[in-house]
């Protein structure tokens, strides 16, 4: 069990459309994957953060509601045409999104805009929190110090985690991977439908959506 500095924690995600989620959910059911894995079907664009007080949650929700007025969306950016590749990352099968400068520009704006809500940690809390990331480069440490997330900008990787194969599935990993790719073969691009603000209220809880806007 991870020991967090405090709860609740918040994060901001891009969520694919229902067609994509249904395809993956059906695959999970057919192949007896843990249904909780569905909570991973998003791109996390603002990593988990704490806020100073719960009253500020109202302002955070309000700002999410106004995001289209507060952040410039590049005219050449389509949230329905994000291309991807299948990759293996640390034993997990992921959809790794191809480089898209307009998309990255938009995400970087969100990181900067909503950083004003992130609580500045005390030195002792800072040391506890940064330890969760293990060994970091000098640049990643600076990113964490400024933004609370070491994996930003040059170190960003935008992906959706599809499957982690447990011991009972290891022998069928190649077969399951082939079937999952087949299930998605009709989708050359992923269509994202909303930006979601999520909240984790207790240590064993999954993040739950508390507000969203349609893209």
trRosetta pair geometry for C-beta under 8 A, 3 or more apart (Angstrom, degrees):
i j d omega theta_ij theta_ji phi_ij phi_ji
1 203 6.4 50 -174 149 111 127
1 204 7.3 -45 -128 -79 112 86
2 132 7.3 45 -147 -119 123 121
2 203 7.1 -166 73 -164 73 100
3 203 7.6 -15 -114 -130 41 136
4 7 5.8 84 84 -58 138 86
4 9 6.5 -105 -160 -42 153 127
4 203 6.4 -167 12 -109 108 90
5 50 6.5 -73 77 -47 116 152
5 121 6.9 -69 -147 -125 172 118
5 125 4.9 66 -134 -150 138 108
5 128 6.1 131 -82 93 97 128
5 129 5.9 -29 -37 -70 128 104
6 50 5.6 77 65 -130 104 138
7 200 6.5 -89 -141 111 107 84
7 201 6.2 99 158 -175 117 28
7 202 6.4 107 142 -100 163 24
7 203 6.6 -122 -48 -61 148 65
8 50 7.9 151 93 -126 49 68
8 54 7.7 82 25 -104 111 95
8 199 5.1 4 175 -174 139 99
8 200 5.9 158 -158 78 80 51
8 201 4.8 -30 -97 -103 108 52
9 48 4.4 21 161 -171 129 109
9 49 6.6 144 -160 64 83 22
9 50 6.0 -55 -108 -78 72 64
9 199 7.3 157 81 -155 43 53
9 200 4.7 -2 54 51 92 107
9 207 7.8 -73 89 -98 93 101
10 48 6.9 145 71 -145 31 60
10 49 5.8 -35 63 63 83 76
10 50 7.7 133 17 -103 85 20
10 51 6.5 30 5 -26 129 107
10 57 7.8 174 -71 -118 139 89
10 60 6.8 -36 -164 168 170 159
10 117 7.7 -40 69 123 146 129
10 197 6.6 -12 -167 -173 109 90
10 198 6.9 151 -156 82 58 50
10 199 5.4 -21 -101 -100 74 71
10 200 7.8 -155 -71 19 30 74
11 44 5.9 -34 172 -146 128 106
11 46 5.9 174 -161 90 57 76
11 47 6.2 -39 -125 -173 105 21
11 48 4.7 -46 -66 -81 107 58
11 49 7.2 130 -84 11 58 73
11 197 7.9 163 83 -154 40 48
11 198 5.3 -17 61 62 85 100
11 200 7.9 38 -1 -12 103 102
11 207 6.1 -41 37 -130 116 155
12 44 7.6 110 78 -162 48 61
12 45 5.4 -58 102 70 94 91
12 46 3.7 43 34 32 105 114
12 64 7.5 -168 -116 -108 115 114
12 110 6.4 -142 108 164 149 127
12 114 6.4 102 -23 51 147 172
12 195 6.6 1 -176 -179 99 97
12 196 7.1 158 -157 81 52 49
12 197 5.8 -22 -103 -100 76 63
12 198 7.6 172 -90 18 26 79
13 42 4.0 24 177 153 129 142
13 43 6.5 148 -161 75 74 45
13 44 5.4 -43 -101 -102 84 52
13 45 6.5 144 -119 12 26 84
13 195 7.3 162 83 -158 44 52
13 196 4.7 -19 63 62 94 101
13 198 6.1 24 2 -7 116 122
14 42 6.0 160 76 -171 49 85
14 43 4.3 -1 51 54 107 100
14 45 5.8 73 -21 -28 94 122
14 79 7.8 -149 -157 -148 122 114
14 192 5.0 -21 173 -150 107 143
14 194 7.8 162 -154 88 49 42
14 195 6.2 -32 -99 -103 59 65
14 196 7.7 158 -100 17 10 87
15 41 7.5 60 -145 112 75 82
15 42 4.9 -36 -95 -109 63 107
15 192 6.6 122 76 -156 36 84
15 193 6.4 -51 95 57 86 80
15 194 5.0 -10 53 65 110 87
15 195 7.6 171 12 -99 87 15
15 196 5.0 55 -26 -16 124 127
15 212 7.3 -28 19 -137 137 138
16 20 4.0 -52 141 68 135 144
16 21 6.1 163 85 -45 101 85
16 41 6.4 -80 30 159 111 98
16 42 7.2 -151 -3 -101 76 54
16 160 7.2 -3 -27 -88 126 157
16 190 5.4 -68 -117 179 119 110
16 191 6.6 91 -160 76 79 54
16 192 5.5 -71 -102 -101 47 59
16 193 6.8 55 163 5 26 88
17 20 5.6 100 63 10 68 99
17 21 7.3 -138 107 0 37 95
17 191 4.5 -6 -4 97 126 104
17 192 6.9 -167 -33 -129 74 12
17 193 4.3 100 -91 -36 72 121
18 21 5.5 -59 -145 43 39 112
18 22 5.9 43 156 -25 72 105
18 193 7.3 -6 -18 4 70 159
19 22 5.9 -54 -147 33 27 111
19 23 6.6 30 154 -21 62 104
19 191 7.3 38 48 52 115 122
20 23 5.8 -55 -153 31 31 112
20 24 6.6 20 156 -9 65 107
20 41 7.5 166 122 -178 103 122
20 187 6.7 90 -100 -120 93 165
20 190 6.0 50 -95 -143 154 91
20 191 6.9 -178 -26 49 121 79
21 24 6.0 -59 -148 42 32 105
21 25 5.9 33 155 -22 67 112
21 38 7.1 69 -161 -155 98 103
21 41 5.6 117 -111 132 87 155
22 25 5.6 -55 -139 39 29 113
22 26 6.2 32 160 -21 64 105
23 26 6.1 -57 -153 33 25 109
23 27 6.7 25 150 -18 60 106
23 183 5.5 149 175 157 103 106
23 184 6.4 116 138 -85 143 71
23 187 7.6 -153 25 -19 170 137
24 27 5.5 -54 -153 34 36 114
24 28 6.5 39 150 -22 67 102
24 38 7.3 144 109 -113 112 79
24 41 6.0 161 77 -105 155 134
24 162 6.6 -127 -133 -141 123 89
24 180 8.0 37 -122 -147 75 98
24 183 7.6 130 -86 120 46 138
24 184 8.0 25 -71 -71 82 109
25 28 5.6 -50 -151 32 34 114
25 29 6.5 33 152 -18 65 104
25 38 5.9 31 -96 -102 93 124
26 29 5.7 -53 -149 36 33 111
26 30 6.3 30 155 -17 66 109
26 183 7.6 -177 80 -150 105 136
27 30 5.9 -58 -145 39 29 109
27 31 6.1 -6 166 11 66 116
27 33 7.6 23 117 9 76 131
27 179 7.0 154 -141 126 109 102
27 180 5.7 84 -168 -108 154 78
27 183 5.2 -75 -73 -44 125 175
28 31 6.5 -81 -143 54 21 88
28 32 8.0 -118 169 62 55 4
28 33 3.9 -86 -146 57 81 114
28 34 7.7 -68 -166 66 117 32
28 35 6.4 120 138 -104 136 53
28 37 6.3 -175 -117 62 136 119
28 38 6.9 -98 0 -59 167 92
29 32 7.7 27 -175 -71 26 37
29 33 7.9 -58 -41 40 24 81
29 35 7.8 37 -79 -93 74 95
31 169 7.8 68 161 -122 109 125
31 176 5.9 105 -156 -127 153 108
31 179 7.3 146 -65 90 137 144
33 37 5.6 -48 149 22 118 144
33 163 6.6 -93 -114 -124 146 97
34 37 5.3 109 80 -24 84 97
35 38 6.1 -17 174 -4 61 113
36 39 5.8 -19 176 3 66 114
36 206 6.7 -160 -158 -70 104 143
37 40 5.6 -40 -176 19 61 115
37 161 8.0 -113 -168 114 94 99
37 163 7.1 39 179 -107 154 53
37 164 7.6 -163 -119 24 126 88
38 41 5.6 -30 -165 -3 54 119
39 206 4.9 -97 -119 -167 161 137
39 207 6.9 136 -172 50 119 83
40 160 7.1 125 138 -173 82 71
40 161 4.5 -58 163 69 134 104
40 162 7.9 -154 104 -75 120 17
41 160 6.0 32 -146 -166 48 121
42 160 6.6 144 53 -116 10 98
42 196 6.9 -76 -132 42 150 129
43 97 7.3 -9 -94 -14 140 139
43 158 5.2 18 -149 -165 132 91
43 159 7.0 136 -111 58 90 18
43 160 6.1 -73 -64 -68 71 79
43 192 7.8 -48 20 -103 115 137
44 47 6.1 67 146 -93 123 59
45 107 4.9 -127 -148 -140 113 99
45 110 5.5 26 138 89 124 144
45 111 7.1 -120 159 -60 79 83
45 158 8.0 18 -91 -118 80 106
45 195 7.8 -54 39 -136 140 98
46 49 7.0 -54 154 -2 100 120
46 110 6.1 -113 -52 135 109 105
46 111 6.0 172 -99 -102 83 60
46 114 5.5 -24 -115 78 158 138
46 149 7.9 -143 -159 -37 48 152
47 148 7.1 -161 74 116 106 92
47 149 4.3 134 29 -104 133 125
47 151 7.6 98 -51 52 144 99
48 200 7.1 -11 -129 16 126 128
48 207 7.9 -135 -93 -82 107 130
49 117 7.3 109 107 100 134 88
49 118 4.3 -69 -176 -116 141 98
49 119 7.2 162 167 24 90 75
49 148 5.6 61 -107 130 108 155
50 118 7.0 76 60 -158 54 64
50 119 4.3 -45 99 29 95 125
50 121 7.7 90 46 -77 129 92
51 54 7.5 116 86 -88 117 32
51 56 4.9 -153 166 84 129 126
51 57 6.6 159 63 -68 159 68
51 60 6.7 -92 -88 -48 152 140
51 117 5.4 -35 -109 167 106 88
51 118 7.1 -88 -92 -115 59 24
51 119 5.6 148 -148 -40 13 98
52 56 5.8 75 53 -6 87 151
52 119 5.0 149 -67 -102 59 96
53 56 5.4 107 66 -4 69 100
54 57 5.3 -18 -171 -7 57 119
55 58 6.4 -37 179 15 51 109
55 59 7.9 41 133 -5 67 101
56 59 5.3 -49 -160 38 58 113
56 60 6.2 65 141 -26 75 100
56 117 6.4 159 153 -145 121 91
57 60 5.4 -52 -149 34 36 116
57 61 6.4 37 153 -18 67 103
57 199 7.9 29 -137 -99 125 140
57 210 7.9 -42 -178 129 116 157
58 61 5.9 -53 -150 36 31 110
58 62 6.4 32 151 -19 64 107
59 62 5.5 -52 -146 37 34 114
59 63 6.2 36 155 -21 66 105
59 117 7.3 -178 98 -104 103 111
60 63 5.8 -55 -149 35 29 111
60 64 6.6 32 151 -19 63 103
60 114 7.5 67 -142 -146 90 102
60 117 5.0 82 -95 -133 104 155
60 197 6.9 146 140 -153 104 148
61 64 5.7 -52 -151 33 33 113
61 65 6.5 37 150 -23 64 104
61 197 6.6 -158 -104 72 65 162
61 210 6.9 -87 -95 121 114 106
61 211 4.7 142 -137 -34 94 162
62 65 5.5 -53 -154 31 34 116
62 66 6.6 13 155 -4 66 110
63 66 5.9 -66 -146 47 33 100
63 67 7.0 69 148 -70 62 74
63 70 6.8 -7 -164 -6 80 167
63 113 7.5 177 169 149 123 108
63 114 7.0 148 118 -102 136 85
63 117 7.5 -155 40 -50 153 131
64 67 5.6 -12 -159 -39 37 115
64 195 7.0 -157 -162 112 98 113
64 197 4.9 -74 -89 -40 164 132
64 211 5.4 119 86 111 145 127
64 212 7.7 -68 153 -113 130 20
64 213 6.3 -175 152 -16 84 113
65 211 7.1 -70 -58 175 85 132
65 213 6.4 149 -122 -72 40 122
66 69 4.9 -56 -178 47 84 112
66 70 5.4 76 122 -23 94 111
67 70 5.6 -68 -137 45 32 105
67 71 5.6 -15 180 19 74 115
67 110 7.5 16 -152 -109 124 96
67 113 7.7 121 -132 112 84 157
67 195 6.5 -58 64 72 165 156
67 213 6.2 -172 34 38 117 154
68 71 7.1 -62 -112 54 20 80
68 73 6.8 -22 -137 -21 76 126
68 213 7.2 -145 -25 148 104 149
70 113 6.1 109 133 -148 120 143
71 106 7.1 90 150 -153 123 73
71 109 4.6 128 -149 133 111 130
71 110 6.4 11 -112 -73 163 66
71 113 5.8 -80 -75 -41 111 155
72 106 8.0 -125 93 -106 61 73
72 109 6.7 -151 45 -111 73 165
73 77 6.0 -119 175 60 81 128
73 106 6.1 34 -124 -113 63 121
74 77 4.2 95 70 -16 96 109
74 102 4.0 -124 71 -151 152 104
74 105 6.0 72 -39 77 128 133
74 106 6.4 -107 4 -55 95 101
76 102 5.2 -141 86 -82 93 154
77 100 7.7 104 -123 155 87 119
77 102 3.9 -162 -76 141 95 125
77 103 6.0 143 -136 -69 114 59
77 105 8.0 -132 -65 59 136 105
77 106 6.0 89 -134 -35 171 137
78 81 4.2 40 90 21 122 109
78 82 7.9 -157 95 -42 73 68
79 82 6.9 -14 -157 -26 41 111
79 191 7.0 73 125 -161 74 53
79 192 4.4 -88 175 61 105 99
79 193 7.7 156 128 -71 128 25
79 215 4.6 -30 51 144 168 148
80 189 6.7 70 146 121 53 128
80 191 4.3 9 -132 -120 72 88
80 192 7.4 -131 -75 32 43 60
81 189 4.7 -36 -143 -164 41 159
82 97 5.5 -22 167 -143 109 122
82 98 7.7 176 -179 43 64 81
82 100 6.5 -90 -127 -15 82 159
82 103 6.5 85 -109 -90 112 152
82 189 5.8 123 54 -166 39 90
82 190 5.1 -41 72 58 98 87
82 192 6.7 31 9 -15 135 109
83 97 7.0 119 83 -156 45 68
83 98 4.5 -6 88 20 98 127
83 100 7.8 139 35 -58 82 118
83 188 6.8 -26 -118 153 88 77
83 189 5.4 -55 -79 -102 59 80
84 95 4.4 6 176 -180 150 95
84 96 6.1 140 -161 70 84 39
84 97 5.0 -49 -97 -98 84 52
84 98 6.4 -143 -90 -15 27 80
84 159 7.9 113 -141 -126 114 70
84 189 7.7 130 2 -130 85 40
84 190 6.1 39 -17 -14 128 115
85 95 7.6 149 71 -158 32 54
85 96 5.1 -27 64 65 84 97
85 98 6.7 92 -17 -65 93 85
86 93 6.7 -15 -166 -168 97 95
86 94 7.5 148 -155 78 50 45
86 95 6.7 -37 -96 -101 55 56
86 96 7.5 111 -147 17 7 89
86 177 7.8 118 174 -172 141 101
86 181 6.0 -38 -60 -98 159 108
87 93 7.7 155 83 -153 37 51
87 94 5.4 -25 67 64 85 93
87 95 8.0 120 23 -126 81 12
87 96 4.4 20 10 -12 128 131
87 159 7.5 -76 50 -125 117 141
88 91 7.1 22 -179 -90 98 11
88 92 7.1 150 -158 73 58 36
88 93 6.2 -34 -101 -96 65 56
88 94 7.5 140 -114 17 16 84
89 92 5.4 -30 70 63 78 90
89 94 4.9 5 13 0 120 133
89 96 7.6 130 -44 -70 124 114
89 159 7.0 108 -11 105 155 167
89 161 7.7 -98 63 -106 122 89
91 164 6.3 52 120 -144 92 88
91 165 7.2 -119 172 41 88 83
92 161 5.3 -17 157 -148 141 102
92 162 7.5 149 168 50 90 62
92 163 6.6 171 -159 88 73 42
92 164 4.5 -38 -102 -86 93 83
93 161 7.8 111 80 -163 49 58
93 162 4.8 -53 100 66 94 109
93 163 4.6 10 44 54 111 91
93 164 7.8 -163 18 -72 69 38
93 165 7.9 63 -12 -30 103 96
93 177 5.8 -179 -94 -115 147 96
93 180 6.7 97 122 85 156 156
94 159 4.4 26 167 168 128 132
94 160 6.4 158 -162 77 77 42
94 161 5.3 -42 -103 -103 91 50
94 162 6.1 169 -108 5 29 87
95 159 5.9 164 81 -160 52 75
95 160 4.5 6 48 49 107 95
95 162 6.2 89 -21 -43 86 114
95 190 7.0 91 150 -48 151 143
96 157 7.1 -41 -140 -177 98 98
96 158 7.7 113 -160 82 54 55
96 159 4.6 -25 -101 -100 56 114
97 100 7.0 -54 150 4 110 113
97 103 7.5 -93 141 115 139 161
97 158 4.5 -37 43 98 123 104
97 159 6.3 -159 -1 -86 79 51
97 190 7.6 -85 -100 32 106 127
99 104 7.5 -14 -161 -32 71 131
100 103 3.8 48 97 15 116 118
100 104 6.4 158 85 -15 61 85
101 104 5.7 -56 -144 40 32 111
101 105 6.2 39 155 -24 65 105
102 105 5.7 -51 -149 32 30 115
102 106 6.6 31 152 -18 62 104
103 106 5.8 -56 -153 35 31 111
103 107 6.4 28 152 -16 66 107
103 158 7.4 -100 133 29 127 173
104 107 5.7 -54 -144 39 33 110
104 108 6.2 36 156 -21 66 106
104 156 6.8 144 -133 81 105 150
104 158 7.9 -139 -88 -24 80 136
105 108 5.9 -55 -147 35 27 111
105 109 6.7 32 152 -22 61 103
106 109 5.8 -55 -157 30 32 113
106 110 6.9 31 149 -18 64 102
107 110 5.6 -54 -154 33 37 112
107 111 6.5 41 149 -22 68 101
107 156 7.4 130 108 -160 141 156
107 158 7.4 -137 -63 -86 167 131
108 111 5.5 -46 -148 32 36 116
108 112 6.5 31 155 -14 65 105
108 152 7.7 109 -114 -175 83 103
108 153 6.8 67 -109 -89 118 75
109 112 5.9 -59 -150 41 31 107
109 113 5.9 30 156 -22 69 110
110 113 5.7 -53 -137 37 29 110
110 114 6.1 1 173 3 66 113
110 195 7.9 -152 -119 -144 145 139
111 114 7.1 -76 -145 47 16 90
111 115 6.4 33 156 -46 57 107
111 147 6.2 9 169 -157 112 133
111 149 7.5 -102 -144 45 118 138
111 152 6.3 123 -158 -134 163 129
112 115 5.8 -48 -152 7 28 119
113 116 7.4 -54 166 7 39 103
114 117 5.5 -35 -175 23 71 113
114 118 7.5 85 134 -32 72 93
115 118 5.3 -39 -159 12 54 120
115 147 5.9 -79 -111 -136 135 72
115 148 7.3 169 -135 17 95 113
118 148 5.3 -132 -179 -13 152 156
121 125 4.0 -132 -170 98 106 111
121 126 4.4 149 100 -65 121 72
121 129 6.0 -114 -101 7 170 143
122 125 4.7 84 51 15 79 105
122 126 6.7 -135 92 -12 36 89
123 126 5.5 -51 -144 32 29 118
123 127 6.6 28 159 -19 62 103
124 127 6.0 -53 -153 33 32 109
124 128 6.6 29 151 -16 63 107
125 128 5.6 -55 -147 39 36 112
125 129 6.0 32 157 -19 69 110
126 129 6.0 -61 -144 38 25 107
126 130 6.2 17 164 -15 65 111
127 130 6.3 -55 -138 38 25 104
127 131 6.6 38 157 -34 58 105
128 131 6.0 -55 -160 19 28 117
129 132 6.4 -41 -176 5 42 111
130 133 6.1 -51 -174 25 55 111
130 136 7.6 -76 -178 0 102 143
130 141 7.6 48 -159 -130 137 77
130 144 5.6 94 -115 154 105 152
130 150 7.9 93 -142 -47 88 120
131 134 7.9 54 179 -65 47 31
133 136 5.7 31 117 -60 124 114
133 140 7.6 -162 148 150 146 126
133 144 7.2 -129 8 -87 159 143
133 150 5.5 95 -162 15 164 139
136 140 3.9 -129 -172 93 105 122
136 141 5.0 136 107 -57 127 77
136 144 7.0 -20 -165 -13 171 135
136 150 5.2 -96 -133 -147 135 156
137 140 4.6 95 51 7 76 103
137 141 7.1 -135 95 -6 40 85
138 141 5.7 -53 -151 33 32 113
138 142 6.6 32 152 -18 64 104
139 142 5.7 -54 -152 35 34 112
139 143 6.5 38 149 -20 66 103
139 154 7.1 -24 150 58 148 126
139 155 7.1 156 111 -33 115 125
140 143 5.4 -47 -148 34 36 115
140 144 6.5 38 152 -20 65 102
140 150 3.6 43 -179 -175 92 110
140 151 6.8 11 -133 -69 107 52
140 155 6.0 42 -91 -30 95 172
141 144 5.7 -53 -151 35 32 111
141 145 6.3 33 151 -21 65 106
141 150 6.7 5 -67 -116 28 112
142 145 5.6 -52 -146 36 33 113
142 146 6.3 20 159 -9 66 109
143 146 6.1 -66 -146 44 27 101
143 147 5.6 -35 179 36 68 112
143 149 6.4 -59 144 93 104 57
143 150 4.9 112 79 -139 113 40
143 151 7.3 157 114 -11 150 16
143 152 4.8 176 -161 38 131 105
143 153 6.9 -151 -108 24 126 109
143 155 7.0 -118 -12 37 167 129
144 147 7.1 -78 -117 60 17 70
144 148 6.4 24 -160 -143 56 14
144 149 6.4 -156 -104 66 61 9
144 150 4.3 -14 -52 -68 101 81
147 152 5.7 9 74 -13 156 161
149 152 5.4 94 99 -43 104 109
150 155 6.9 -39 139 94 71 153
151 155 4.8 -114 -144 121 56 109
151 156 6.2 114 150 -97 76 44
151 157 7.0 -52 174 18 121 86
152 155 6.3 35 47 60 28 92
152 156 5.7 17 -150 -65 30 96
153 156 6.0 133 30 -20 12 106
160 190 7.7 155 -4 -124 141 169
161 164 7.2 0 174 -40 116 95
162 180 6.3 116 151 178 139 144
163 176 6.9 -149 152 138 163 123
163 177 7.7 -153 67 -90 139 69
163 180 6.5 -117 -9 -84 141 163
165 169 4.2 -130 -159 99 87 112
165 170 5.5 127 135 -84 118 52
165 172 7.9 -166 -147 73 128 71
165 173 4.8 -18 -98 -103 174 100
165 176 6.9 145 -100 64 117 147
166 169 5.3 78 51 19 65 103
166 170 7.4 -94 106 -37 32 83
167 170 5.8 -26 -149 -11 33 118
169 172 5.6 -75 -163 56 61 97
169 173 6.4 95 137 -74 82 69
169 176 6.3 6 -176 -20 112 158
170 173 5.6 -14 -157 -37 37 113
172 175 4.6 -58 -169 50 79 117
172 176 5.3 80 128 -27 93 102
173 176 5.9 -59 -142 40 27 108
173 177 6.1 28 159 -20 64 109
174 177 5.8 -54 -145 36 28 112
174 178 6.4 31 155 -21 62 106
175 178 5.8 -55 -151 34 29 112
175 179 6.5 24 154 -15 63 108
176 179 5.7 -56 -147 38 32 110
176 180 6.2 33 154 -21 66 107
177 180 5.7 -55 -146 35 30 111
177 181 6.4 30 155 -17 64 105
178 181 5.9 -57 -151 37 29 109
178 182 6.3 30 151 -21 63 108
179 182 5.4 -53 -147 36 33 115
179 183 6.4 39 152 -25 65 102
180 183 5.6 -47 -150 29 33 114
180 184 6.7 11 156 -2 63 108
181 184 6.1 -72 -151 48 31 98
181 185 6.5 59 148 -64 66 87
182 185 5.5 -21 -149 -21 36 119
184 187 5.1 -62 -171 43 76 109
187 190 6.5 54 163 -84 123 59
192 215 5.9 42 111 20 89 159
193 214 6.3 -39 166 -142 76 78
193 215 6.0 -166 -173 31 23 101
194 212 4.6 34 164 171 132 121
194 213 6.3 165 -154 82 86 36
194 214 5.3 -51 -96 -104 89 44
194 215 5.9 -151 -89 -14 28 86
195 212 6.3 168 84 -155 47 73
195 213 5.4 -2 52 53 96 87
195 215 6.6 105 -23 -66 83 93
196 209 5.0 -63 -167 -119 114 111
196 211 7.6 157 -156 89 51 46
196 212 4.4 -19 -104 -101 67 108
197 209 7.0 99 73 -153 50 66
197 210 5.7 -60 102 61 96 86
197 211 4.5 7 47 61 118 90
197 212 6.7 -160 18 -75 70 53
198 207 3.9 57 149 161 126 115
198 208 6.2 158 -156 75 84 23
198 209 5.3 -50 -97 -89 79 49
198 210 6.8 135 -126 5 27 81
199 207 6.4 142 62 -153 19 75
199 208 5.9 -35 62 61 76 77
199 210 4.9 30 -1 -22 120 129
200 205 5.5 161 -157 88 74 101
200 206 7.2 -105 -110 148 93 20
200 207 4.8 -56 -61 -89 88 68
200 208 7.6 131 -88 10 43 72
201 205 5.6 6 52 50 73 163
201 208 7.5 -20 -6 26 104 116
202 205 4.3 94 58 -14 82 115
205 208 7.2 -49 163 -20 118 104
209 212 5.9 -12 -170 -41 126 112
